[in-house]
Amino acid sequence: MKAYVDQNSCVGCGMCTGIAPEVFRMNETGSAEAYAEGDDASVKEAIDSCPVEAISEE
């Protein structure tokens, strides 16, 4: 599954990178970004865990 992180909403908490480091990483501005596709379960967990709902399915 491919994910998208809204850079304007992301607060950089890192929850998604902890759940799915193979999909998400922190960028140079301190926000998360999706850099790869991942399995549906981990991406869905990251989407559901984001405290500001900045992650969506692409």
C-alpha positions as CSV (number, residue, x, y, z in Angstrom):
1,M,0.0,0.0,0.0
2,K,1.2,3.5,-0.8
3,A,0.9,6.2,1.8
4,Y,1.0,10.0,1.7
5,V,1.9,12.3,4.6
6,D,0.5,15.8,4.5
7,Q,3.5,18.0,5.3
8,N,1.3,20.9,6.5
9,S,-0.4,18.7,9.1
10,C,2.5,16.5,10.3
11,V,3.9,17.5,13.7
12,G,6.9,15.1,13.5
13,C,6.0,12.9,16.4
14,G,7.6,9.9,14.7
15,M,4.8,7.4,15.5
16,C,4.6,6.2,11.9
17,T,8.4,5.7,11.7
18,G,8.2,3.5,14.7
19,I,5.4,1.4,13.3
20,A,6.6,1.1,9.7
21,P,10.2,2.2,9.3
22,E,10.3,0.5,5.9
23,V,7.6,3.0,4.7
24,F,8.1,6.2,6.7
25,R,11.2,8.3,7.6
26,M,11.8,11.8,9.0
27,N,12.9,14.4,6.5
28,E,15.2,17.3,6.9
29,T,12.4,19.6,8.1
30,G,11.4,17.3,10.9
31,S,8.3,15.9,9.3
32,A,7.5,12.4,8.3
33,E,7.4,11.3,4.7
34,A,6.5,8.1,3.0
35,Y,9.4,6.9,0.9
36,A,8.3,3.4,-0.1
37,E,5.2,1.2,-0.3
38,G,4.5,-1.2,2.5
39,D,2.2,-4.0,3.6
40,D,-1.4,-3.0,4.1
41,A,-1.4,-3.8,7.8
42,S,1.5,-1.6,8.9
43,V,0.5,1.3,6.7
44,K,-3.1,1.1,8.1
45,E,-1.8,1.0,11.6
46,A,0.3,4.1,11.0
47,I,-2.7,5.9,9.5
48,D,-4.8,5.0,12.5
49,S,-2.1,5.9,15.0
50,C,-1.3,9.4,13.6
51,P,-2.4,11.9,16.3
52,V,-3.1,14.6,13.7
53,E,-4.4,12.4,10.9
54,A,-1.7,13.6,8.5
55,I,-1.3,10.2,6.8
56,S,-3.6,8.9,4.1
57,E,-3.7,6.1,1.7
58,E,-2.7,7.1,-1.8
